[in-house]
Amino acid sequence: MAMESDMVQAEMVEASEFRELSNQYHIMGVPDTVINHGKGKMVGAAPEGQLLAEIMKALKN
């Protein structure tokens, strides 16, 4: 999605190398997606529609 829109930013972080960040967002495994600085979160791989729904929910919070 970040490649499709300038309004979306995405970053990938190696959880084992950035323990403080992993602890901040309670990352226990991968893949683990944090949305809008923790307002939304998805654990595990998910279809695009489910990811979009979680993003929309996080934006409303």
C-alpha positions as CSV (number, residue, x, y, z in Angstrom):
1,M,0.0,0.0,0.0
2,A,2.8,2.4,0.8
3,M,4.1,2.0,-2.8
4,E,0.6,2.9,-4.1
5,S,0.0,6.1,-2.1
6,D,2.2,8.9,-0.6
7,M,-0.3,9.0,2.3
8,V,0.8,5.6,3.5
9,Q,4.2,5.0,5.2
10,A,5.6,1.5,5.9
11,E,8.7,0.4,7.8
12,M,10.0,-3.1,8.5
13,V,12.0,-3.6,11.7
14,E,13.9,-6.7,12.8
15,A,12.3,-7.3,16.2
16,S,15.2,-9.1,17.6
17,E,17.6,-6.3,16.8
18,F,15.3,-3.5,18.2
19,R,14.2,-4.9,21.5
20,E,13.1,-1.5,22.9
21,L,10.8,-0.9,20.0
22,S,9.5,-4.5,20.2
23,N,8.7,-4.0,23.8
24,Q,7.0,-0.7,23.2
25,Y,4.5,-2.3,20.8
26,H,4.4,-5.7,22.6
27,I,5.8,-7.6,19.7
28,M,5.9,-11.3,20.5
29,G,6.4,-12.9,17.1
30,V,6.4,-12.2,13.4
31,P,4.8,-11.1,11.2
32,D,3.3,-8.5,13.6
33,T,1.8,-5.3,12.0
34,V,1.5,-2.1,14.1
35,I,-0.9,0.4,12.6
36,N,-0.9,4.2,13.4
37,H,1.6,4.0,16.3
38,G,-0.3,1.2,18.1
39,K,-3.9,2.3,17.5
40,G,-4.3,-0.9,15.5
41,K,-2.4,-4.2,15.4
42,M,-2.5,-7.4,13.4
43,V,-0.7,-10.6,14.3
44,G,0.2,-13.0,11.6
45,A,-0.3,-12.8,7.8
46,A,-3.6,-11.4,6.7
47,P,-5.4,-10.9,3.4
48,E,-5.4,-7.3,2.0
49,G,-9.0,-6.8,2.8
50,Q,-8.5,-7.6,6.5
51,L,-5.5,-5.3,6.6
52,L,-7.5,-2.5,5.1
53,A,-10.3,-3.0,7.6
54,E,-7.9,-2.8,10.5
55,I,-6.3,0.4,9.1
56,M,-9.7,2.0,8.8
57,K,-10.6,1.0,12.3
58,A,-7.3,2.4,13.7
59,L,-7.9,5.7,11.9
60,K,-11.3,6.1,13.7
61,N,-9.6,5.7,17.1
